[in-house]
Amino acid sequence: MKDELLEQLKRVADVECDVPLSGMTTLHIGGPAKYVVYPDSTVGLDALMRLLIEEEIPYKVIGKGSNLLCSDDPYDGVIIRLDRFDEYYFLDTDLIAQAGCSIISLAYTAMRKGLSGLEFAAGIPASVGGVTFMNAGAYRSSMSEVIDSVFVYRDQKFEWISNEECEFSYRHSIFHLHPDWIIIAVRFHLEERETEEIRELMESRRNRRMASQPLDKPSAGSVFQNPDEVPAWKLIDGIGYRGYRIGGAAVSEKHVNFIVNDNHATAEDFLRLVNEIKERVEQQYQIRLHMEVERFNWKKQ
Ligand SMILES: Cc1cc2nc3c(=O)[nH]c(=O)nc-3n(C[C@H](O)[C@H](O)[C@H](O)COP(=O)(O)OP(=O)(O)OC[C@H]3O[C@@H](n4cnc5c(N)ncnc54)[C@H](O)[C@@H]3O)c2cc1C
């Protein structure tokens, strides 16, 4: 990568160099990224994107990094962080929030305003951009049920697209098919409800999460998607892998669909464990597990 790129990047955004991805992911795994940029306006983002496209520089938007397994290799490209896109406002019962907002903070803010709809997301440690990309969900609800429309940067234009155009399905959206599109903001449609009722629901779910998830250890949440037939945890328990470990990566004792970084796990430890589980489950149950956690910056897929 050319030296003058840094100077060009600095003209449009704040830039950091050689930043470990391990510090940007909830798994605390990942090699260094050559550049990390923090645009602070749509104008700055547009200028940045034009530069990256013109110079054919690889890039990746990262939200809270709570669904990423980054390899330990250096990433010779640009990580785009939208942390500064953190404004939101309410319009009657709708909430319009920029991509860098924390979905947990928004759920609590909506609760205090007596607006219901985001209760299920109050324990997902993610950004608005990330939960929209993933159509994140819990307790049989998902983002697609509360998203009205999404403000997107695509083909060097900013535009609102409808919920239908996002083609949401289980942990999937149209954004998977267009990794060059950037989610800028989301309009959520919420409903009025007593603050106390919302608070109670959120409290009980928080307690459930605390009781059932290893929140004291670095993880990326559920590793595998649930197959139609049976929840992934039953299959992993069925092959006897509760607590099983490779290097520093361990299947959680508390929630077997979580693999935790127990003791300086490498990306390779984590992936070897994932692959071993997939093989054993397929041998024993003839069911193919698919990773929900996304692999990033792996030379071999
Ligand atoms: C303790 C724990 C609990 C969890 N519980 C749940 C749960 O209950 N339900 C659930 O569904 N998930 C859960 N997860 C997984 C994770 O939080 C979700 O997948 C979440 O949607 C990821 O959001 P993020 O901001 O961290 O995105 P990242 O992990 O940073 O990125 C995920 C993907 O989104 C893309 N992306 C992020 N922002 C943008 C943007 N602005 N524009 C375009 N693309 C973007 C990235 O490029 C990447 O491909 C959990 C994770 C943890 C660690």
The ligand as an SDF file (V2000), in Angstrom:
LIG
                    3D

 53 58  0  0  0  0  0  0  0  0999 V2000
  -22.4910  -11.5870   24.4400 C   0  0  0  0  0  0  0  0  0  0  0  0
  -23.1330  -11.5660   23.0730 C   0  0  0  0  0  0  0  0  0  0  0  0
  -24.4840  -11.7630   22.9350 C   0  0  0  0  0  0  0  0  0  0  0  0
  -25.0800  -11.7500   21.6690 C   0  0  0  0  0  0  0  0  0  0  0  0
  -26.4260  -11.9630   21.5740 N   0  0  0  0  0  0  0  0  0  0  0  0
  -27.0120  -11.9180   20.3620 C   0  0  0  0  0  0  0  0  0  0  0  0
  -28.4230  -12.1200   20.2310 C   0  0  0  0  0  0  0  0  0  0  0  0
  -29.1450  -12.2840   21.1990 O   0  0  0  0  0  0  0  0  0  0  0  0
  -28.9520  -12.0970   18.9810 N   0  0  0  0  0  0  0  0  0  0  0  0
  -28.1880  -11.8830   17.8610 C   0  0  0  0  0  0  0  0  0  0  0  0
  -28.7350  -11.8670   16.7410 O   0  0  0  0  0  0  0  0  0  0  0  0
  -26.8490  -11.7020   17.9510 N   0  0  0  0  0  0  0  0  0  0  0  0
  -26.2460  -11.7070   19.1680 C   0  0  0  0  0  0  0  0  0  0  0  0
  -24.8860  -11.5230   19.2580 N   0  0  0  0  0  0  0  0  0  0  0  0
  -24.0760  -11.3750   18.0320 C   0  0  0  0  0  0  0  0  0  0  0  0
  -23.8590   -9.9140   17.5580 C   0  0  0  0  0  0  0  0  0  0  0  0
  -24.0420   -8.9920   18.6170 O   0  0  0  0  0  0  0  0  0  0  0  0
  -24.8110   -9.5650   16.4000 C   0  0  0  0  0  0  0  0  0  0  0  0
  -24.5260  -10.3580   15.2640 O   0  0  0  0  0  0  0  0  0  0  0  0
  -24.7360   -8.0910   15.9670 C   0  0  0  0  0  0  0  0  0  0  0  0
  -25.7020   -7.8820   14.9700 O   0  0  0  0  0  0  0  0  0  0  0  0
  -23.3700   -7.6250   15.4340 C   0  0  0  0  0  0  0  0  0  0  0  0
  -23.3320   -6.1910   15.4490 O   0  0  0  0  0  0  0  0  0  0  0  0
  -21.9600   -5.3730   15.4780 P   0  0  0  0  0  0  0  0  0  0  0  0
  -22.2760   -3.9230   15.5300 O   0  0  0  0  0  0  0  0  0  0  0  0
  -21.0930   -5.8730   16.5600 O   0  0  0  0  0  0  0  0  0  0  0  0
  -21.3940   -5.7490   14.0580 O   0  0  0  0  0  0  0  0  0  0  0  0
  -19.9420   -6.2860   13.6700 P   0  0  0  0  0  0  0  0  0  0  0  0
  -19.6940   -7.5870   14.3510 O   0  0  0  0  0  0  0  0  0  0  0  0
  -18.9540   -5.2000   13.8490 O   0  0  0  0  0  0  0  0  0  0  0  0
  -20.1600   -6.5470   12.1170 O   0  0  0  0  0  0  0  0  0  0  0  0
  -21.0250   -7.5790   11.6720 C   0  0  0  0  0  0  0  0  0  0  0  0
  -21.2560   -7.3840   10.1710 C   0  0  0  0  0  0  0  0  0  0  0  0
  -22.0190   -6.1970    9.9700 O   0  0  0  0  0  0  0  0  0  0  0  0
  -21.3530   -5.3530    9.0420 C   0  0  0  0  0  0  0  0  0  0  0  0
  -21.6480   -3.9600    9.4160 N   0  0  0  0  0  0  0  0  0  0  0  0
  -21.5650   -3.4060   10.6460 C   0  0  0  0  0  0  0  0  0  0  0  0
  -21.9380   -2.1120   10.5900 N   0  0  0  0  0  0  0  0  0  0  0  0
  -22.2460   -1.8530    9.2970 C   0  0  0  0  0  0  0  0  0  0  0  0
  -22.6860   -0.6930    8.6060 C   0  0  0  0  0  0  0  0  0  0  0  0
  -22.8710    0.4770    9.2140 N   0  0  0  0  0  0  0  0  0  0  0  0
  -22.9120   -0.7930    7.2650 N   0  0  0  0  0  0  0  0  0  0  0  0
  -22.7300   -1.9690    6.6160 C   0  0  0  0  0  0  0  0  0  0  0  0
  -22.3090   -3.0950    7.2220 N   0  0  0  0  0  0  0  0  0  0  0  0
  -22.0720   -3.0330    8.5480 C   0  0  0  0  0  0  0  0  0  0  0  0
  -19.8650   -5.6870    9.1870 C   0  0  0  0  0  0  0  0  0  0  0  0
  -19.1380   -5.3300    8.0300 O   0  0  0  0  0  0  0  0  0  0  0  0
  -19.9430   -7.1860    9.3820 C   0  0  0  0  0  0  0  0  0  0  0  0
  -20.0630   -7.8330    8.1410 O   0  0  0  0  0  0  0  0  0  0  0  0
  -24.2770  -11.5210   20.5190 C   0  0  0  0  0  0  0  0  0  0  0  0
  -22.9000  -11.2810   20.6550 C   0  0  0  0  0  0  0  0  0  0  0  0
  -22.3320  -11.2930   21.9300 C   0  0  0  0  0  0  0  0  0  0  0  0
  -20.8530  -11.0280   22.0450 C   0  0  0  0  0  0  0  0  0  0  0  0
  1  2  1  0
  2  3  1  0
  2 52  2  0
  3  4  2  0
  4  5  1  0
  4 50  1  0
  5  6  2  0
  6  7  1  0
  6 13  1  0
  7  8  2  0
  7  9  1  0
  9 10  1  0
 10 11  2  0
 10 12  1  0
 12 13  2  0
 13 14  1  0
 14 15  1  0
 14 50  1  0
 15 16  1  0
 16 17  1  0
 16 18  1  0
 18 19  1  0
 18 20  1  0
 20 21  1  0
 20 22  1  0
 22 23  1  0
 23 24  1  0
 24 25  2  0
 24 26  1  0
 24 27  1  0
 27 28  1  0
 28 29  2  0
 28 30  1  0
 28 31  1  0
 31 32  1  0
 32 33  1  0
 33 34  1  0
 33 48  1  0
 34 35  1  0
 35 36  1  0
 35 46  1  0
 36 37  1  0
 36 45  1  0
 37 38  2  0
 38 39  1  0
 39 40  1  0
 39 45  2  0
 40 41  1  0
 40 42  2  0
 42 43  1  0
 43 44  2  0
 44 45  1  0
 46 47  1  0
 46 48  1  0
 48 49  1  0
 50 51  2  0
 51 52  1  0
 52 53  1  0
M  END
$$$$
